[in-house]
Amino acid sequence: MENASIIIRHTKLTDSGNYICDFPGRQTSHIQLVVDGPLKDRRGENIPGAAPEPYIRILGETKDGELLQCVVRGASPKPKVEWKDSSGNILPAKDPQVSERGGRYDITLQTTVTETGNYTCVSTQEEINHQIYAETFVSINGGIFNTVTIACVIVIGVLFLLVVVLAVILCRRNNRQRGRY
């Protein structure tokens, strides 16, 4: 057996596949070449099925926090969709809603956040080394503290109004008793 090597430069994802090395009269070797590049936004490369930028909506406040929704449409192959916080940590999310039509996938993923900050929806298609994301900023208004603050302001306002009304009534009563009214 003889040693041989081959160097392949400037490979592309489409170079992946099975190759045969034939040493005439000696040996035939079968080689599977896997070109696995970095995940990156391939939107400008016109790769069929590459997911477009996710669409993010802030659905509103719930009792648990702010509800966020991410929608990825028309992707093929099926992407993995995740929510991440500003540190890159994957956030817990509801089970994704997935629909498929003609080999293209629409995926909707929701999560609830409880802290003010930047949140990112990431769509990853490892088979074509495509990753794309959208980011949003969420401001949490203070949750229960905010509700308690509003209630306190209302109670203080009502008490102040009662004090003013009582002061007016007492002033009128005093004026009547003195005959000035």
GIQUI-V175760 format. One record per residue. N is the residue number from 0. PHI is phi in radians with two decimals (* if undefined). NEAR is the number of other ideal C-beta (glycine too) atoms within 10 Angstrom. D_LAST is the distance of its C-alpha to the last C-alpha in Angstrom with 2 decimals. Layout:
n:phi:near:d_last
N:PHI:NEAR:D_LAST
N:PHI:NEAR:D_LAST
This chain:
n:phi:near:d_last
0:*:6:122.86
1:-1.84:6:121.80
2:-1.59:4:118.43
3:-2.59:10:116.60
4:-2.48:4:113.15
5:-2.41:8:111.19
6:-2.01:4:108.21
7:-1.98:9:105.81
8:-1.88:4:103.50
9:0.97:5:100.45
10:-1.23:13:99.91
11:-2.15:8:97.27
12:-0.98:16:95.64
13:-1.26:8:98.00
14:-1.37:12:101.02
15:-1.04:12:100.32
16:2.75:10:103.07
17:-1.69:8:106.51
18:-2.22:12:109.35
19:-2.11:8:113.05
20:-1.83:11:115.11
21:-2.02:9:118.77
22:-1.73:11:121.51
23:-0.89:6:124.54
24:1.34:5:127.09
25:-2.12:9:125.16
26:-2.78:11:121.69
27:-2.13:9:118.70
28:-2.06:10:115.19
29:-1.83:8:112.05
30:-2.27:10:108.85
31:-1.81:8:105.25
32:-1.70:12:103.17
33:-2.03:9:99.45
34:-1.71:13:97.43
35:-2.19:10:94.05
36:-1.47:11:91.93
37:-1.23:6:88.48
38:-1.23:15:85.49
39:-2.69:11:83.87
40:-1.22:13:81.93
41:-1.92:18:84.69
42:-1.02:13:82.52
43:-1.43:7:84.44
44:-1.62:11:87.83
45:0.92:7:87.64
46:-1.46:15:88.57
47:-0.99:7:88.27
48:1.54:17:85.67
49:-1.06:23:83.98
50:-1.08:29:80.37
51:-1.32:13:77.83
52:-1.01:13:74.85
53:-1.08:25:72.61
54:-1.82:13:69.30
55:-1.91:17:66.33
56:-2.28:13:62.98
57:-1.67:15:60.02
58:-1.40:11:59.00
59:2.21:8:55.79
60:-1.45:14:54.34
61:-2.07:9:55.49
62:-1.15:7:54.72
63:-1.70:10:57.82
64:2.57:15:57.24
65:-1.62:21:57.81
66:-1.60:17:60.42
67:-1.94:22:63.00
68:-2.27:19:65.63
69:-2.15:26:68.90
70:-2.19:18:71.11
71:-2.05:27:74.73
72:-2.11:14:76.44
73:1.24:13:80.07
74:-1.64:22:81.83
75:-2.68:17:85.46
76:-1.24:15:86.65
77:-1.04:17:83.72
78:-1.48:24:81.60
79:-1.64:14:80.07
80:-2.01:23:76.32
81:-2.44:18:74.28
82:-1.74:23:70.89
83:-2.29:17:71.01
84:-1.52:15:68.48
85:-1.17:12:68.59
86:-1.60:7:71.25
87:1.52:8:73.51
88:-1.32:8:73.01
89:-1.30:11:73.39
90:-1.64:16:70.23
91:-1.13:7:70.31
92:-2.48:17:69.75
93:-1.19:12:69.76
94:-1.03:7:73.13
95:-1.18:15:73.78
96:-1.64:12:73.78
97:-2.12:13:77.14
98:-2.25:10:78.52
99:-2.25:11:81.94
100:-2.56:8:83.28
101:1.07:7:86.64
102:1.41:9:87.05
103:-1.95:16:83.75
104:-1.97:22:80.90
105:-1.97:14:77.14
106:-2.26:21:75.37
107:-2.10:18:71.69
108:-2.30:23:70.61
109:-2.06:17:67.17
110:-2.48:21:65.94
111:-2.04:18:62.67
112:-2.02:19:61.73
113:-2.10:11:59.24
114:-2.22:12:59.36
115:-1.16:12:58.47
116:2.84:14:61.70
117:-1.58:12:64.49
118:-2.29:22:66.30
119:-2.18:18:69.56
120:-1.77:26:71.23
121:-2.04:21:75.00
122:-1.96:24:77.62
123:-2.15:16:81.18
124:-2.10:23:84.42
125:-1.09:12:87.12
126:-1.04:12:89.97
127:-2.03:20:89.34
128:0.92:17:87.85
129:-1.93:23:84.60
130:-2.45:19:81.22
131:-2.47:22:78.03
132:-2.56:18:74.41
133:-2.37:17:70.83
134:-2.21:13:68.03
135:-2.46:15:64.25
136:-1.87:10:61.46
137:-2.10:16:58.96
138:-1.93:10:55.67
139:-1.55:14:54.36
140:-1.40:10:50.55
141:1.95:12:50.51
142:0.96:14:50.81
143:-1.14:8:48.99
144:-1.04:9:47.46
145:-1.10:12:45.78
146:-1.12:11:44.45
147:-1.11:11:43.13
148:-1.07:11:41.48
149:-1.09:11:39.70
150:-1.07:10:38.57
151:-1.11:10:37.22
152:-1.09:10:35.28
153:-1.11:10:33.73
154:-1.07:10:32.83
155:-1.10:10:31.34
156:-1.08:10:29.35
157:-1.12:10:27.98
158:-1.08:10:27.15
159:-1.08:10:25.38
160:-1.08:10:23.31
161:-1.09:10:22.45
162:-1.08:10:21.42
163:-1.11:10:19.09
164:-1.07:10:17.55
165:-1.08:10:17.25
166:-1.12:10:15.72
167:-1.13:10:12.95
168:-1.07:10:12.41
169:-1.13:10:12.59
170:-1.10:11:10.16
171:-1.13:11:7.42
172:-1.09:11:8.86
173:-1.09:11:9.02
174:-1.17:11:5.52
175:-1.15:10:5.10
176:-1.14:9:8.39
177:-1.53:8:7.88
178:1.45:6:5.64
179:-1.65:7:3.74
180:-1.48:10:0.00
